[in-house]
């Protein structure tokens, strides 16, 4: 009887310790494409969050609680992503960090909204912020803000009159395609060839041949990482000579790694880039990332990092772990890098969760993305 009594006391003490430890931590659900076609983006997103969590904990956590990051792999499948967001919430996540692929976010963000859970996403399809969800926030500008930033490049720098479009037929690609075509129409530039491809497509021979035959003065390329690399390789093989200009992914490190010399000369407008080392916060992050993971970070790594740090900043402004209060604080919020240095660049969100901050024009030179211009926040 005595031994049973002591065992019961021990188990009660262990349970109490477990409860105390849980109360001393706050969980963030990192839901991303860690396998499947989206893995290059998802792994960078995750690793940027890992660095942020380490830094946040070194600075006392969030409201004094240590951050714990749970990892949930969507397998680049929208329905799996929905289940993973639900699992993260069931596991006690205060906020969700992810997803990146727009098709997944469109499916899973309702789950977070229904539970009043703040959600930072790397997705850029215009439709994400058009649903009136007050709990979803971008970590880079959507296509409806980013793509128009390219218009002056086509009109003033390239002085193009006829252009082509090569795009990926998914939620992300369609959003960028539609905005670009509309922008060209407003600018008086004719889209003379429009070529759609499919996610995970491996053969771009016919796509590039169509573009080459039409002979536009420039081609807008809007695809995910692996597809961008395959397209660039085929474009070089067929001698596609006109400028290839993209948004977000075309010049990022993973694309250059996969495409090799075929990426040389590619141009893109990017919301944020690790090569903008003139920005002290970005330089420090890039150095730490390379030291930790032995590779260069992509823009997705920075987006994940910013999402995690924004979670800390806004929660501490609110003063409690309250999703509704967090949502209210995010409406029209602006954070200055001078006051909130880990935000990296002065950043604002509107009442739909759309982000606004300075951005960059980048070109691949000597095998590396190089900043060739800065665009002021819209």
PLY file of the C-alpha trace (Angstrom):
ply
format ascii 1.0
element vertex 378
property float x
property float y
property float z
element edge 377
property int vertex1
property int vertex2
end_header
0.00 0.00 0.00
2.86 2.36 0.93
4.62 1.74 -2.40
1.39 2.35 -4.33
0.86 5.55 -2.39
4.38 6.78 -3.14
3.97 5.85 -6.82
0.77 7.86 -7.01
2.50 10.86 -5.42
5.42 10.57 -7.87
3.10 10.42 -10.86
1.18 13.44 -9.60
4.42 15.37 -9.17
5.55 14.49 -12.70
2.18 15.57 -14.08
2.47 18.86 -12.22
5.95 19.41 -13.64
4.61 18.71 -17.13
1.83 21.24 -16.70
4.28 23.83 -15.35
6.61 23.30 -18.31
3.71 23.63 -20.74
2.70 26.89 -19.10
6.25 28.19 -19.56
6.22 27.65 -23.32
4.26 28.92 -26.33
3.81 26.73 -29.37
4.07 27.90 -32.98
2.89 25.57 -35.73
5.31 25.57 -38.68
3.18 24.12 -41.50
5.10 23.91 -44.77
6.04 21.96 -47.88
8.86 19.85 -46.45
8.46 17.15 -49.11
7.06 17.04 -52.64
7.58 19.71 -55.33
7.43 22.56 -52.81
10.24 21.22 -50.59
12.90 23.74 -51.74
10.62 26.57 -50.59
9.32 24.84 -47.47
12.70 23.78 -46.12
14.06 27.30 -46.43
10.92 28.69 -44.77
11.36 26.23 -41.88
15.04 26.99 -41.43
14.43 30.75 -41.35
11.90 30.12 -38.57
14.42 27.97 -36.70
16.87 30.86 -36.60
14.13 33.26 -35.48
13.01 30.90 -32.69
16.58 30.58 -31.42
16.98 34.36 -31.37
13.56 34.95 -29.79
14.33 32.49 -26.99
17.71 34.13 -26.45
15.82 37.40 -25.91
13.42 35.94 -23.37
10.84 34.26 -25.58
7.39 35.74 -26.15
5.90 37.38 -23.04
8.47 35.46 -21.05
7.52 32.07 -22.50
9.99 29.94 -24.44
9.01 29.33 -28.07
8.52 25.76 -29.25
8.16 25.23 -32.99
6.23 22.16 -34.12
6.93 20.97 -37.68
4.08 19.78 -39.90
4.79 18.57 -43.47
2.07 19.29 -46.03
3.76 17.09 -48.65
2.85 19.95 -51.06
-0.73 18.67 -50.98
-3.54 21.17 -50.25
-5.74 18.65 -48.41
-2.82 17.39 -46.32
-2.01 21.02 -45.50
-5.51 21.50 -44.15
-5.13 18.47 -41.91
-1.72 19.68 -40.72
-3.05 23.12 -39.77
-5.79 21.42 -37.78
-3.25 19.13 -36.10
-1.04 22.06 -35.17
-4.05 23.80 -33.60
-5.04 20.59 -31.78
-1.46 20.42 -30.46
-1.92 23.86 -28.91
-0.30 26.19 -31.46
-0.94 29.87 -30.70
-0.02 30.87 -34.29
0.51 29.13 -37.63
3.57 29.87 -39.79
2.78 28.66 -43.32
1.95 27.60 -45.91
3.88 28.85 -48.95
2.01 27.36 -51.91
-1.06 29.48 -52.57
-3.25 26.50 -53.46
-2.61 25.05 -50.02
-3.16 28.31 -48.18
-6.50 28.80 -49.92
-7.62 25.45 -48.46
-6.12 25.64 -44.97
-6.52 29.27 -43.93
-10.21 28.80 -43.13
-9.23 26.30 -40.40
-7.05 28.90 -38.67
-9.72 31.56 -39.11
-12.41 29.36 -37.55
-10.18 28.93 -34.50
-9.10 32.62 -34.31
-5.48 31.59 -34.88
-3.08 34.15 -36.44
-1.47 32.76 -39.61
1.57 34.15 -41.44
1.92 32.81 -44.99
4.49 32.93 -47.78
1.75 32.67 -50.42
1.45 35.40 -53.03
-1.73 34.70 -55.05
-4.02 37.77 -54.98
-6.96 35.58 -53.90
-5.40 34.97 -50.46
-6.25 38.45 -49.17
-9.46 38.82 -51.14
-11.38 36.40 -48.91
-11.79 38.83 -46.01
-9.93 36.59 -43.55
-8.72 38.82 -40.66
-6.33 36.15 -39.35
-4.10 35.66 -42.41
-1.07 37.91 -43.08
1.53 37.83 -45.83
5.27 37.86 -45.25
5.86 39.38 -48.70
3.66 41.32 -51.07
1.13 39.48 -53.21
1.29 39.31 -56.98
-1.18 42.18 -57.32
1.44 44.44 -55.69
4.68 42.77 -56.78
3.99 42.22 -60.48
2.97 45.85 -61.20
6.38 46.90 -59.86
7.82 45.34 -63.04
5.77 47.49 -65.41
8.23 50.39 -65.49
11.03 47.92 -66.19
9.21 46.68 -69.29
8.23 50.17 -70.46
11.24 52.30 -69.51
14.23 49.93 -69.40
13.31 47.28 -71.97
11.08 49.64 -73.98
9.12 46.55 -74.99
6.11 46.69 -77.31
5.48 42.94 -77.64
6.05 40.39 -74.87
5.47 36.73 -74.07
4.31 35.02 -70.89
5.44 31.62 -69.59
3.55 30.67 -66.44
2.65 27.78 -64.17
-0.98 26.75 -64.17
-1.63 26.66 -60.42
-3.09 29.17 -57.93
0.22 31.00 -57.62
0.92 31.09 -61.36
-2.56 32.09 -62.42
-2.58 35.00 -59.99
0.69 36.41 -61.32
-0.25 35.74 -64.94
-3.56 37.56 -64.72
-2.05 40.60 -63.02
0.81 40.79 -65.54
-1.47 40.54 -68.58
-3.67 43.31 -67.20
-0.64 45.48 -66.44
0.68 45.07 -69.98
-2.73 45.99 -71.39
-2.79 49.18 -69.33
0.76 50.00 -70.46
-0.07 49.51 -74.14
2.19 46.46 -74.47
0.88 43.52 -76.51
1.10 39.96 -75.16
1.75 38.05 -78.40
2.36 34.58 -76.94
0.93 33.08 -73.73
2.22 29.63 -72.67
0.91 27.76 -69.62
2.70 24.77 -68.09
1.75 22.31 -65.34
3.15 21.82 -61.84
6.00 19.24 -61.81
6.29 19.46 -65.62
9.69 18.19 -66.74
9.76 18.85 -70.50
9.67 22.48 -71.64
10.81 21.94 -75.23
7.48 22.77 -76.87
6.83 25.70 -74.52
10.15 27.33 -75.33
9.71 26.57 -79.05
6.38 28.46 -79.06
8.04 31.46 -77.43
10.98 31.36 -79.81
8.71 31.19 -82.87
6.65 34.17 -81.67
9.87 36.16 -81.01
8.63 38.62 -78.36
10.97 41.37 -77.14
10.94 39.93 -73.61
9.32 37.03 -71.73
7.69 37.20 -68.31
8.41 33.91 -66.48
6.21 33.10 -63.47
6.75 29.61 -62.03
7.81 27.82 -58.86
11.46 26.95 -58.24
11.95 23.59 -59.94
9.82 24.54 -62.93
11.70 27.85 -63.30
15.01 25.99 -63.39
13.79 23.50 -66.00
12.42 26.33 -68.12
15.73 28.24 -67.98
17.72 25.15 -68.96
15.51 24.57 -72.01
15.58 28.28 -72.90
19.38 28.21 -72.98
19.37 24.97 -74.96
17.14 26.49 -77.65
18.94 29.83 -77.61
16.04 31.97 -76.39
17.78 35.32 -76.77
15.33 37.89 -75.39
15.37 39.05 -71.73
13.71 36.61 -69.31
12.08 38.59 -66.51
10.26 37.19 -63.52
8.84 37.87 -60.11
9.75 36.20 -56.80
11.38 32.90 -57.80
13.24 33.26 -61.11
16.52 34.48 -59.62
16.56 32.81 -56.22
19.41 30.63 -54.99
17.66 27.27 -55.45
16.78 28.07 -59.07
20.35 29.11 -59.80
21.65 25.93 -58.15
19.37 23.76 -60.30
19.72 25.71 -63.56
23.43 26.44 -63.32
24.77 28.58 -66.17
21.30 28.65 -67.76
20.19 31.12 -65.05
22.80 33.71 -66.07
21.20 37.03 -67.00
17.73 36.23 -65.61
16.03 39.25 -64.04
13.35 39.45 -61.37
11.52 41.75 -59.04
11.73 40.30 -55.53
9.99 41.35 -52.36
13.05 40.49 -50.30
16.42 38.95 -51.07
19.38 37.70 -49.04
21.69 39.49 -51.47
20.51 42.92 -50.27
23.45 43.02 -47.87
23.39 46.81 -47.74
20.50 46.28 -45.32
22.19 45.45 -41.97
19.48 43.10 -40.73
19.43 41.09 -43.96
23.24 40.86 -43.96
23.26 39.58 -40.36
20.51 37.05 -41.07
22.24 35.78 -44.22
25.53 35.31 -42.39
23.89 33.42 -39.53
21.88 31.25 -41.94
24.98 30.26 -43.94
26.92 29.50 -40.77
24.08 27.33 -39.45
22.94 25.47 -42.56
26.01 25.71 -44.84
24.01 27.12 -47.73
22.70 30.49 -48.83
19.16 31.45 -47.76
16.39 32.04 -50.29
13.66 34.66 -49.99
11.46 31.98 -48.37
13.90 31.71 -45.46
13.65 35.45 -44.87
9.85 35.35 -45.12
9.66 32.62 -42.47
12.04 34.54 -40.24
9.98 37.72 -40.52
6.76 35.81 -39.81
8.13 34.38 -36.56
9.52 37.71 -35.36
6.30 39.54 -36.23
4.44 37.00 -34.10
6.61 38.01 -31.14
6.40 41.74 -31.75
2.64 41.87 -32.17
1.89 39.49 -29.28
3.97 41.65 -26.96
2.16 44.77 -28.17
-1.12 43.06 -27.29
0.26 41.86 -23.95
-1.42 38.45 -24.00
-1.86 35.34 -26.12
-5.18 36.32 -27.66
-5.83 35.63 -31.35
-8.70 38.10 -31.61
-6.64 40.91 -30.07
-3.70 39.95 -32.29
-5.91 40.25 -35.38
-7.17 43.66 -34.30
-3.60 44.91 -33.75
-2.51 43.71 -37.22
-5.10 45.84 -39.02
-3.16 48.70 -40.62
-0.06 47.97 -38.51
3.30 49.49 -39.51
6.60 48.39 -37.97
9.77 50.40 -38.48
13.04 48.49 -38.65
14.64 51.13 -36.40
12.26 50.12 -33.60
11.74 46.46 -34.52
15.06 45.46 -36.12
14.22 41.82 -36.88
11.49 42.96 -39.25
14.51 43.86 -41.46
12.72 46.53 -43.55
10.01 49.07 -42.69
6.84 47.06 -43.15
3.09 47.70 -43.12
0.01 45.46 -43.37
-3.37 46.71 -44.52
-6.73 45.58 -43.14
-6.66 42.50 -45.41
-3.25 41.20 -44.33
-1.51 42.47 -47.48
2.08 43.59 -46.91
3.86 46.69 -48.15
7.62 47.33 -47.89
10.58 48.31 -50.11
11.53 45.71 -52.72
14.34 44.94 -55.15
15.23 44.28 -58.78
17.73 41.44 -59.08
19.76 39.95 -61.95
21.85 36.77 -62.01
25.45 37.79 -62.62
28.40 35.38 -62.45
26.15 32.73 -60.93
24.75 34.86 -58.12
21.64 37.03 -57.72
22.75 40.66 -57.64
20.66 43.64 -56.62
20.41 46.07 -59.56
17.78 48.42 -58.14
15.47 49.23 -55.23
11.75 49.99 -55.50
10.05 52.11 -52.85
7.11 50.67 -50.90
3.73 51.14 -52.52
0 1
1 2
2 3
3 4
4 5
5 6
6 7
7 8
8 9
9 10
10 11
11 12
12 13
13 14
14 15
15 16
16 17
17 18
18 19
19 20
20 21
21 22
22 23
23 24
24 25
25 26
26 27
27 28
28 29
29 30
30 31
31 32
32 33
33 34
34 35
35 36
36 37
37 38
38 39
39 40
40 41
41 42
42 43
43 44
44 45
45 46
46 47
47 48
48 49
49 50
50 51
51 52
52 53
53 54
54 55
55 56
56 57
57 58
58 59
59 60
60 61
61 62
62 63
63 64
64 65
65 66
66 67
67 68
68 69
69 70
70 71
71 72
72 73
73 74
74 75
75 76
76 77
77 78
78 79
79 80
80 81
81 82
82 83
83 84
84 85
85 86
86 87
87 88
88 89
89 90
90 91
91 92
92 93
93 94
94 95
95 96
96 97
97 98
98 99
99 100
100 101
101 102
102 103
103 104
104 105
105 106
106 107
107 108
108 109
109 110
110 111
111 112
112 113
113 114
114 115
115 116
116 117
117 118
118 119
119 120
120 121
121 122
122 123
123 124
124 125
125 126
126 127
127 128
128 129
129 130
130 131
131 132
132 133
133 134
134 135
135 136
136 137
137 138
138 139
139 140
140 141
141 142
142 143
143 144
144 145
145 146
146 147
147 148
148 149
149 150
150 151
151 152
152 153
153 154
154 155
155 156
156 157
157 158
158 159
159 160
160 161
161 162
162 163
163 164
164 165
165 166
166 167
167 168
168 169
169 170
170 171
171 172
172 173
173 174
174 175
175 176
176 177
177 178
178 179
179 180
180 181
181 182
182 183
183 184
184 185
185 186
186 187
187 188
188 189
189 190
190 191
191 192
192 193
193 194
194 195
195 196
196 197
197 198
198 199
199 200
200 201
201 202
202 203
203 204
204 205
205 206
206 207
207 208
208 209
209 210
210 211
211 212
212 213
213 214
214 215
215 216
216 217
217 218
218 219
219 220
220 221
221 222
222 223
223 224
224 225
225 226
226 227
227 228
228 229
229 230
230 231
231 232
232 233
233 234
234 235
235 236
236 237
237 238
238 239
239 240
240 241
241 242
242 243
243 244
244 245
245 246
246 247
247 248
248 249
249 250
250 251
251 252
252 253
253 254
254 255
255 256
256 257
257 258
258 259
259 260
260 261
261 262
262 263
263 264
264 265
265 266
266 267
267 268
268 269
269 270
270 271
271 272
272 273
273 274
274 275
275 276
276 277
277 278
278 279
279 280
280 281
281 282
282 283
283 284
284 285
285 286
286 287
287 288
288 289
289 290
290 291
291 292
292 293
293 294
294 295
295 296
296 297
297 298
298 299
299 300
300 301
301 302
302 303
303 304
304 305
305 306
306 307
307 308
308 309
309 310
310 311
311 312
312 313
313 314
314 315
315 316
316 317
317 318
318 319
319 320
320 321
321 322
322 323
323 324
324 325
325 326
326 327
327 328
328 329
329 330
330 331
331 332
332 333
333 334
334 335
335 336
336 337
337 338
338 339
339 340
340 341
341 342
342 343
343 344
344 345
345 346
346 347
347 348
348 349
349 350
350 351
351 352
352 353
353 354
354 355
355 356
356 357
357 358
358 359
359 360
360 361
361 362
362 363
363 364
364 365
365 366
366 367
367 368
368 369
369 370
370 371
371 372
372 373
373 374
374 375
375 376
376 377
